[in-house]
Amino acid sequence: MSAATLNPGRLDDSRIGPRANLRHIGALTRRNLMRIKADPESLLDALLIPIIFTLLFVYVFGGAVSGSQHDYIQYMIPGLLGTTGLNLAMAVGTGLNTDFQTGVMDRFRTLPIGRSAVLLSKIAAETLRGLVSFTILISFSMILGLEIKTSFLHLLAAVGLSLTFGMSIVWISMLLGMSLRSAQAVQGVSMLVIMPLQFGSSIFAPTSTMPGWLQAFTEYNPLSALADACRNLINGGALTHSVLIVLVWSVAITAVTAPLAVARFRKRT
């Protein structure tokens, strides 16, 4: 995409074929990854948060919640897969907002690329970042004592399910990133979304001791279903119900927020 290809006003998916769109997505994904390479500090959240969360929760709450750190690792780490994907997904909106503020989107507007390539390349880069984070989380947890009681394929299924749900949340994050005025506002609103979902779920503790109104919230919280599904995939147990609920939530969130995000992106570009 050199300066010679500049063609203002041609940012229209309907006039660009699937092969060209894939090429554009690949080029923009490479650009997003090169930005991470140029600014390695931006990868710290993906690298360090899994380790910090694991250490804090296992050694601070493990004994009180499950009676031993080992039992708590088997309970909490599968749930942490889901919340790791959620945290990474919500960071996308901040980066997208910054791209608008710094004029990067103005540059894209002058290039002969489809609108969808810009958003889909964000999802592709975030998926790769998520895989790095999941690998670190699982590896570090196994050093502390996590056992995969089922099989490697079940573990891959837990990672895939967490990524699927996380990528549906990316659409919410991008919608916030394009709707709010500043990156700070995106970060603040994202925290308001993340905190109730994370702690109002069965990720960190069983819900049986919670008050009735909170148990009702956790029952319908998709992160509870994701934590239960990953727990059963790693520790063994019934899968159909919880996996189905996560997939339904992922499809529903994507079906509602993806068109809104694309429409918002078209309006701003």
N, C-alpha and C positions, 0 to 999 in steps of 0.2 A: 504494500500500500504506500507507494511513493507519492511525492508531491505531484508527479505527472499524472496520477490517476484521480486527482481532485475533481469532483464534479458536484458542486453544491446542489442540494435539493433532491438528490437521488437516493435518499435513505429510505427505500421502500421495499419491503419483503416481497411483494407481489411481482416485482420486476427482476428478482434475483433467484436463480435456480437453486435446487437443493445442494448440488455439488459445490457451487460457489459459496453458499451459506455455510456449509461444513468447513470450507477452507477459511472463511472469515472467523468462524468460531475458534478454529485451531490457532489462527494468528493472534486473536485477542486473548485466548487462554495463555498462549506463550508470553504475551505482553504482561498479563497479570502475574505469571510466575516469575518473570524477569524482575518485576517490581519487588517481589518478595526477596529475590536474590540480592537486589541492590539495597534493600532495607531489611536485613535479617532480623532486626529487633521486632519487626511486625509479626514474626513467627513465634515470638516468645510465649504468647497465650496458648498456641497449639502445643508447644513443647513443655511448658512448665505447669500450666493449670492442671492437667491430669495428675502430675506428680504431687503438687501441693494439695489438691483436693483429697487425693488418696491418703496421704500422710495425716492430714488434719482430721479427717472424719474417722479413719480407722483407729488412730491412737487417742483421739479425744473422746469419741462417742462409742467406739467399738465395745469396750467392756460394759458400759452402762446399758447399751441397747440389746446386745446379743449375748453378753456374759463373757465373751472372749473375742480378741481381735481376729482370730482365724475364722470363726463363724461369721463375723461381721463382714469380712472380705468377701465371703461367698454370697452374702446377702446384698451388700451395697455396690460392689463393682459392676455387676450387670446393669444396675440402674444408672450408674455413673456413665455408662456408654451413651445412654439417651441424653443425659443432661450435657455431656461434652459436645454432642452434635448440635444441641440447641444453642449453647453459648457461642460456638463458632458461626452458626448460621446467622445469629442476630448481629454479629460484627460486620456482615456484608453491607448492611444498610448504611453504616457509618462511612465505609469506603466509597460507596456509591454517591452519597451526599457530598463527600470531599471532591469526587471527580467533577460534579456539577459546579462546585464553588471555585475550583481551580481552572476551569475552562477546558478540561479534557473532553467533556461531552461536546463542546463547541467544535473541537478538532474532529471528533467522530462524525459530526453533522456534515462536514465538508467532504467526507470520504464515501466512495460508492459501496457501502456495506449495508446489510439489512439491520433493522432495529433489533430484531430478535437475537442477532449474533452478540450484541453487547451484553445483554442480560444472560444468555445461555453460557457465554464464556465465564461469567462470574460464577455460575453454578458449577461449571467444570473445574475451575481452579479451586473452589471451596471444597469440592468433593475430594480432590487430591490432598488438600490441607487436612481435611477430616480423617483421611486414611492414615496420615502421619500421626495425628493425635491419638487415634484409636490404637495404633501399633505401640506407641509409647505407653499408653494407659494399661494395655493388656500385659505387655512385657514387664513393666514395673510391678504390676499387681502379682504376676506369677513369681517374681523374685520375693515378694512379701508373703507368698503362700497360696495364691489363688489356684484352685484346681479346676481343670476342665473335665467335668465328670461325664460328659457325653462324648462328643467327637470334634475333630477339627472342623468338619463341615458344619456342625451346629454352631460352633464359634463364628465361622464366617457368616452364617445366616443371621446371627445376632448383630454383627457389624453391619451387614447389608440392611437389616431392618432399621437400625439406628440411623444409617445414612439416608435411607428413604424418607424417614420422618424429618430428619434435619433439613433435607433439601426442600421439603414442602414448607418448612418454616422460613427458608431463605426468601420465598416470595413475599411473606409478611414483612421481613426485614427490608427488602428492596422497596416495597410500597412505602414503608415509613421513611426510608432514605430519600425518596423522591417527593414526599409530602411535607416533611418538616424543613424548617429554614436552615438549621445548622447541624453540624455533626454532633455537637454537645447535646442538642435536643433529641437527636436520634438515639444517642447512647442512654440518655435519661429515660426516655419512654421505653426503650428496649429492656432496661432493668425492671421497670414497672410490670412488663409482660413476663419476664423470665422468673422473677423471684416468687410470685404466688404459684406459678406452675411447678417450679422445682420443689419448694418446701411444702406445698399443699398436695403432695403425692406420696406414693409408697417407696420412693427412691431411697430415702435415708433411714426410715423407721417404719415399722408396721403401723397400719392405720387404726388398729383395734382400740387404742387408748385415746384416740382423738375424740373431741366432742362430735355430736351427731351431725351438726351442720357442716363440719369440716370433712367428716367421713363421706357425706353426700357429694361434696366437691371433689374429693379424691377419687370417688367411684367413677366420675365422668371425666376426670382429668386424663388426657391421652398419655401423659408421661407415666401415670400409674400402670396403664396397660402396656406401655413400652418396657417399663422396668420389669413387670411380671413376665412378659414374653422373653426378654433377654435372660432373666433368672432361670426360667424353665429350659431355655436353649442351652445354658451353661451347666446348670445343676441337675437337669432332668425334670420332667413333669409334663402335664397336659399343655399343648401348644395352640390348638385350633382357635379357641375363643380369643385369647389375648392377641395373637398374631393378626387375626381377622380385624379386630377393633383398631389396631395400629394402622393397618393398610387402609381401612375405611376412612379413618381420620386423615391420613396422608393424602388420599385422593380428594377428599372433601375440601381440605384446606387449599390444595393446589387448584382445584376447580373454581374456587371462589376468588382466591387472591391473585392467581397468575393473570387472568384477564384484566383485573383491576390494575395490576402493576404494569402490564404491557400498555394499557390505555393511558396510564399516567405518564409512562415513558414517551409514548407518541406525542402526547400533549406538550411535554417539556422539550422535545427535540424537533 
